[in-house]
Amino acid sequence: MSTPPSLRYQHGTDPEFAQRAAASFALEDFGSALVLSGPCPRCGQEMDFMLVKELFRDGTGADPAPGRPVVMFCTAEAVYEGSPDGTSGCGAFWSLSLPAGASG
């Protein structure tokens, strides 16, 4: 894992994180999982975030509903100064709504 320069680990969010992620993340549907890929809206490092569909079913067996908010967090493979032991990513998190058609 690499260490990006001049950015410390900070667990937190900002309303702009969701806006940046919505504008820059790509969504791939692998049948049993959705993968959102793009630059972390805080640190800018490339990351992937996987949503296993079975975990997001609503009890009726239906796939995740479009527009349902999903809490995402930085999964960049970088270790930042001040990060907890064994933790990668910059500590950012945000909520993003799944687009229509995201559940296959």
Protein Blocks (a to p, Z undefined) as FASTA:
>chain_A
ZZdehiacdddddfklmmmmmmmpccddehjaccdddddfklopacdddddfklmpghno
pacdehiacddddfbfcddehiaehiacjhiacdddddehklZZ
